[in-house]
Amino acid sequence: MKRLIPILGMIVVLTMLLSAANWVGPARLPGPLGPETSLPPAPKPKVETPVTITWLGHSAFKLESEGKTIFIDPWITDNPTCPIQVGDITVADLILVTHDHPDHVGDTIAIATATGATVVAMYETAAKLQEDGLPPENVLYGGAGRNIGGAIEIDGITLIMTEAVHSSETGSPAGYIIKLPNGATIYHAGDTGIFANMQVYEALYPMHIALLPIGSVFTMDAGEAAKSLRLLRPAIAIPMHFGTFDILAPNADEFVKLAKKEAPTVHVIVLEPGQSYTLEPGNYQ
């Protein structure tokens, strides 16, 4: 028995050494920022017809495609950078509200009442809008609004409400992925910081254009927004939420510089308030 003890000890040591030699470490999930571990890029659908994106200053946009007009966070009145008046808006099919801050809800009620547009907003935010005078018939699902999770379709337009890292008195803040019938996919991030699930959204809904806040203080700054391009991998990025107030970044220069470094394949388009960009038909990487 005494002779067996050293032999058993040697077997135990050899077993441990062999196990260590074959150990390759814990399983690694795909890293959101490391190109060597990131998820492979998802193919983008072909864009069949043009889409026109008009920046109305701050986070307000108008999208026009195949006879449909969508407004996102239509803060027109008292927006110091907006070049139009709310009375200039006579056509709207959808209004997407990301959260309940006044510089995002903006003129939603006035525009929806004047045009008959359907308003899409978080459940609690939709309820607050109705308390403030928005007719229930102008709100998605007869006044109910919606929440994050899954896609819905309105007149051929698919909407995915996404998370956003921000605040909101009613409900949660959100962003929107908008899939148009012509194949174009546009992401409006809302007010948000950077978050890892941006990579998941890219994998599920490959996007042609990302509308990203870059102003800092309340949202991503230029550096975070540039990093987010490595997660989202859009063909085109359009910055927003800057230059409105003195507290925000005054321009997009830093974002443009950092985006070239972090995501050189992404084409950055910097618009002036009132200026439009047209996404032309074709294939995009």
Residue pairs with C-beta under 8 A, 6 or more apart in sequence:
28 37
30 37
30 38
30 39
30 199
31 37
31 38
32 38
32 196
32 198
32 199
32 230
32 231
33 227
33 230
33 231
35 230
38 199
38 230
39 199
39 202
39 203
41 202
41 206
41 233
41 285
42 202
42 203
42 204
42 206
43 206
44 185
44 206
44 207
44 208
44 235
44 283
44 284
44 285
45 183
45 184
45 185
45 206
46 183
46 281
46 282
46 283
47 182
47 183
47 184
47 208
47 279
47 280
47 281
47 282
47 283
47 284
48 182
48 183
48 281
49 65
49 66
49 182
49 281
50 65
50 278
50 279
50 280
50 281
51 63
51 64
51 65
51 180
51 182
51 184
51 186
51 278
51 279
52 63
52 64
52 65
52 276
52 277
52 278
52 279
53 61
53 62
53 63
53 186
53 209
53 211
53 238
53 271
53 276
53 277
53 278
53 279
54 61
54 62
54 63
54 64
54 271
54 274
54 275
54 276
55 61
55 238
55 240
55 271
55 272
55 273
55 274
55 275
55 276
56 62
56 74
56 75
56 76
56 79
56 82
56 83
56 84
56 273
56 274
57 75
57 79
57 80
57 81
57 82
57 83
57 244
57 273
57 274
58 73
58 75
58 79
58 81
58 82
58 103
58 240
58 241
58 244
59 72
59 73
59 75
59 98
59 103
59 104
59 188
59 190
59 191
59 211
59 213
59 240
59 241
60 71
60 72
60 73
60 74
60 75
60 76
60 79
60 82
60 106
61 71
61 72
61 73
61 188
61 211
61 240
62 69
62 70
62 71
62 72
63 69
63 70
63 71
63 72
63 178
63 180
63 186
64 70
65 180
65 181
65 182
65 184
66 180
66 181
66 182
68 93
68 94
68 155
68 157
68 180
69 91
69 92
69 93
69 94
70 92
70 93
70 94
70 95
70 96
70 157
70 178
71 89
71 92
71 94
71 95
71 96
71 111
71 117
72 95
72 96
72 98
72 176
72 188
72 211
73 96
73 97
73 98
73 103
73 104
73 105
73 106
73 188
73 190
74 89
74 95
74 106
74 107
74 108
74 111
75 82
75 102
75 103
75 104
75 105
75 106
75 107
76 82
76 84
76 85
76 86
76 89
76 106
76 107
76 111
77 85
77 86
77 106
77 107
77 110
79 103
79 106
79 244
80 244
80 245
81 243
81 244
81 273
82 273
82 274
83 273
83 274
84 274
86 107
86 110
86 111
89 107
89 111
89 114
89 115
90 114
90 115
91 115
92 111
92 112
92 115
92 117
93 117
93 118
93 155
94 117
94 118
94 119
94 120
94 154
94 157
95 108
95 111
95 112
95 117
95 118
95 119
95 120
96 120
96 121
96 159
96 176
96 178
96 188
97 104
97 105
97 108
97 119
97 120
97 121
97 122
97 125
97 129
98 104
98 164
98 173
98 174
98 175
98 176
98 188
98 190
98 191
99 105
99 122
99 125
99 164
99 166
99 167
99 168
99 171
99 172
99 173
99 174
99 190
99 191
100 122
100 125
100 128
100 168
100 169
100 170
100 171
101 168
101 191
103 244
104 190
104 191
105 125
105 129
108 119
108 121
108 129
108 134
109 129
109 132
109 133
109 134
111 117
112 118
112 119
112 134
112 135
112 138
113 133
113 134
113 135
113 138
116 138
117 138
118 138
118 139
118 140
118 154
119 126
119 129
119 134
119 138
119 139
119 140
120 140
120 145
120 146
120 154
120 159
120 161
120 176
121 129
121 139
121 140
121 145
121 146
121 171
122 145
122 146
122 147
122 161
122 168
122 170
122 171
122 172
122 173
122 174
123 144
123 145
123 146
123 147
123 171
124 145
124 170
124 171
125 145
125 168
125 170
125 171
126 139
126 140
126 143
126 144
126 145
126 146
127 143
127 145
127 170
128 169
128 170
129 139
130 136
130 139
130 143
136 142
136 143
137 143
139 145
140 146
140 152
140 154
146 152
146 161
147 161
147 171
147 172
148 161
148 162
148 163
148 172
148 174
149 161
150 160
151 158
151 159
151 160
151 179
152 158
152 159
153 159
156 181
157 178
157 179
157 180
157 181
158 178
158 179
159 176
159 177
159 178
159 179
160 176
160 177
160 179
160 201
160 205
161 174
161 175
161 176
162 174
162 175
162 176
162 177
162 187
162 189
162 190
162 197
162 201
163 172
163 174
163 175
163 192
163 195
163 197
164 172
164 173
164 174
164 175
164 189
164 190
164 191
164 192
165 173
165 192
165 193
165 194
165 195
166 173
166 190
166 191
166 192
166 193
166 218
166 219
167 173
173 190
173 191
173 192
174 190
175 187
175 188
175 189
175 190
175 192
176 187
176 188
176 190
177 185
177 186
177 187
177 201
177 205
177 207
178 185
178 186
178 187
178 188
179 185
179 205
180 186
182 281
184 208
184 209
184 279
185 205
185 206
185 207
185 208
185 209
186 207
186 208
186 209
186 210
186 211
187 201
187 205
187 207
187 209
187 210
187 211
187 232
187 234
188 211
189 210
189 211
189 212
189 213
189 228
190 213
191 213
191 218
191 219
191 241
192 213
192 219
192 220
193 219
193 220
193 224
194 220
194 224
194 225
194 227
194 228
194 231
196 231
198 228
198 231
198 232
199 231
199 232
201 207
201 232
202 231
202 232
202 233
202 234
206 233
207 232
207 233
207 234
207 235
208 234
208 235
208 236
208 279
208 284
209 234
209 235
209 236
209 237
209 238
209 279
210 228
210 229
210 232
210 234
210 236
210 237
210 238
211 237
211 238
211 240
212 220
212 225
212 228
212 229
212 237
212 238
212 239
212 240
213 219
213 220
213 225
213 239
213 240
213 241
213 242
214 220
214 221
214 222
214 225
214 239
214 240
214 241
214 242
214 249
214 252
214 254
214 255
215 221
215 241
215 242
215 243
215 244
215 248
215 249
216 222
216 248
216 249
217 247
217 248
218 241
218 248
219 241
220 228
221 249
222 249
222 252
222 254
222 255
222 257
222 258
223 254
223 258
225 239
225 255
225 258
225 259
226 255
226 258
226 259
226 261
226 262
226 263
227 262
229 237
229 259
229 262
229 263
229 266
230 262
230 263
233 263
233 266
234 266
235 266
235 267
235 284
235 285
236 266
236 267
236 268
236 269
236 277
236 279
236 284
237 259
237 263
237 266
237 267
237 268
237 269
238 268
238 269
238 270
238 271
238 277
239 252
239 255
239 268
239 270
241 248
242 248
242 249
242 250
242 251
242 252
242 255
243 249
243 250
243 251
249 255
252 268
252 270
255 268
256 268
256 270
259 266
259 268
260 268
265 285
269 277
271 277
